């Protein structure tokens, strides 16, 4: 029998959830707060909260010093492009693994997931040389391909999980009615898995947007996204924490807003099939 949730247990779990959420959000809150301080207040010891000198000059300096719209556009193209390309490959792959599984399907899924555990530095030199030789270095297409391949195992795994929750009898009935494989995937399977596909898409956009190692390594100027925009504010003279915080806030604000408005769809997709 399921254990009843008492008011005391409910209060405990609520407080625990709020505590964890606040701990996770605190670095973001402190970064945003620091972006409105002067450089002297940003490095003051002990840290200043209510007694700090507040200013908007950091945002003005960051905007004047760098071409923020170009970095932003690169991030949008790279994150959305890699996500859409990944879905085009992952949906058929997840369909075949979910509805036409082979003896080695589970092993294949585990192998794909294991590639995410490989340190990025282990393939840094081969990736760099490949991009240099093929002309993909510092191009949007190159980063789209790199991030798509990097996140493809996660996309396939998530879609496979969602597709497994869809009754196979529905697809069999469609085949009996004469539906082709293309129509089965596009007009029957995909609409039924919209919550799962949407949450997978949102998660992949977030992963691509937040990627820093490869976006900095494989770009210089032309295709540099917002991760490179943040890195450009570290100087040999030292770190200017207030300006760096302003640049970080400008970089994370779009994805935070998107996550806020898409949280219901994300939660719905992540719990898709959990309750029958």
N, C-alpha and C positions, 0 to 999 in steps of 0.2 A: 504493500500500500504506500501511496505517496505521503510523505511527511507533511503535516499541516504547517503553514507558515504563520507563526505567531507574530503579534505586533512588535514584540521585542526583536525577533529575528529580522523582520522587515526593516525596522529602524536601523539595525546594525548593518545590513547589506546596503541600505540607502546611504548611510554615512560613509561606508567603505568605498562605494562607487564615487561619491562626491570627492572624497579625499584623493583617490587615484586620478580622477579627472582634473582636479586642481593642480596636482603635481605634474601631470603631463602638460597642462596648458601654461604653467608658470613661466617656462623659458620663453614662450611666444609673447606672453604678457610683458615680461621684462624687456624683451627686445623692442616691442612697440613703445614701451614707456621710455626707454633709453633714447629712442630716435627723436624724442621731443626735448632732450636735454642739451645743454651746452657740453663741449668736450670736457671742460673742467668738472662739471657735475657728473658726467658719465663715468669718470674714473675716480671720483671722490671716495675716500675711506673714512668712516663707514659709508655704505651706499646711501645716497640721498633719495628720499621719496617725495615727501611733501615740501621739503626745503630746497629742492633743486631749482636751478634757473631754467625756465622753459622757453623754447624757441622753435620756430618753423624753418630756421635758416638751413638746417641740415637737408631738408627735402629740396629747398631751392638750390643748394650747392650740388646735390646729387643730380638733379635734373639738368642743371647747366653744364655739368662736367661730362655727362655721358648721354648717349643716344638711347634713352630708355625705350621709346616705341619700337626701335629695331630689335632690341633684345626681347621685348615682349612678344612681338610678332613671330620671331624665331621659335620661342617657347611654345606658342600656340600651334604653329605649323608642325613642329617636331612631335609634340605630345599627341595631338589629334591624329596626325598622319600615321604615326607608329601604331596607335590604337586601332584605327580603321583597317590598316593593312594586316595587323595581327588578327583581328576578328575575321577577315576574309579567309585567312588560312586556318584559324582555330575552329570555326564553326563546322566545316566539313570534317576536320580531324576528330573533334569531340563527338560528332554524330556517328562516325564509323566506330569509334571505341565504345560508345554507349550502346549502340543498337546492332552492330555487327562485330562483337568482340572476338578476338582470337585467343589462342592459348597463352600468348605472351603479352596481351594487352596490359595487364597489371604491371608486369616487369617493365614494359615500355614507358608507362606513366611514371613509375618510380625512377627510371633512368632520366627522363626529362626533368623531373623535379630535382634530381641530384645535381644537375648542371648548375642550378642556382646556388649550390653550396661551394662551387669552385671560386677561389679568390680571383678578383678581377685582375690583380697585378700579374697573375700567372699567364695570362694571354695578352698582356699589354703590348709587348713587342710585336708578336704576330699581327695583332689587330692594327697597330700603327703602320706597319710595313704594307699590309694589304690595302689599307686606305690610301697610303701614299702612292702605291703602284697603280691603283685603279682610278685615281683622280677623285676619290670620294672624300678626301681629307678637307675639312672645313667647308662641307656642303650640307645643306638641309637633307638632301636625299640620303647621304651617308649616315647621318644621325638617326633619321627615320628607320633605316634598315637595322642599324646597331641596336637601338632601343626596342624595336619590334622583336628581334631575335632574342634579346635579353629577357623580355617579359613574356615571350610566347609560352613557355612552360606553365606559368601561372595562369595565363588566359585559358589554355587548353584544360588544365586541371579544374578550374572553376566551372567552365562550360560543361565539361564531362559530368561534374557533380550535379549540375542543374538538369542536364538532359536525362540522367538516370532516373530522375523523379517523374518524368513524363511517361505515362503508360504506353508501352510499345504497341498495344492493341489499336490505338488510334492511328498510328502510322501504317499498320497492317491493313486497317480498313481503307485508308486512303489508297494504298497500292491496289487493293481489290477493286476500287472504283476507277482505276486506270491512271492514278497520279504518277507522273514521272519522278525520278529521283530529285531533279531540280525543283519541281513544284512541291515535293514533300518537304524539302529542307527550307525553301523560301516562304511557302504559304501556309504550312502547317506547323512545322517544328519551331521555326523562328518566332512567329507571333505568340505561341504558347510559352516560350521561354524569355519573353521580353523583360520581365523583372530581373532575371539572372543575367541576361546580356547587358542590360543597362548598368547593373552594379559592377559587372566585370569591366565595362567600358570606363566607368567613373574611376574605379580603382587603378586601372592601367594608366589613365591620364594623370592621376596623382603620382604614380610611380615614375612616369616619364618626366613629369614636370620637376620632380624633386631630384632626379638623377644629376649628380655632380661630377663623379669621377670621369666617366666617358665623355660627357659634354665638354668638360674642360680640356681633356687630353686630346680629343679628336677635332678640336676647333681652335681657331686663332681670333679671327675678326668677323668674317662674313656670316657664318652660321651660328655664332656664339649666342646661347640662350641666357636666361636670367641667372643661372648658376654662375656663368662666367662674368655676368654683370656684377654679382656680389663679390666674386674673387678679385675683380679689378680695383676694389677699394682697400686692398691690403698693399701697403707701400713699403719700400726699404727703410723709410724713416720711422716706421712703426704703424700700429693700428690706430685709426681714429674711430673710436668705438661708437660715437654718436652718429657719424656719417655712415659707418658700416651698418649700424642698426637701422638707419633710415633706408639704405639700399636693400637690406634684408626684408624690411616691412613692405617695400614696394614690390619685391619679388614674390612674397608669399601671399600678399593680399588677394590677388585674383583667384588663387586656388583655394584659399580659405572661404571666400565668398561662394565659389562654386560648390564646395563641400557643404556649406551651410544650407544652400538652397536645394542641394541634391541628397541631403541626408536621409530623407524619408524613402526615396527610391533606393538608396544604397542599403539601408537596413532591410527594406522589403526584399531586395534581391539576395542579400546575404542569408536571410532566413527562408528563402524560397524552398518549399518542399519539406521544411522542418516539422510542420504540423499537417497531418493527414486528416 
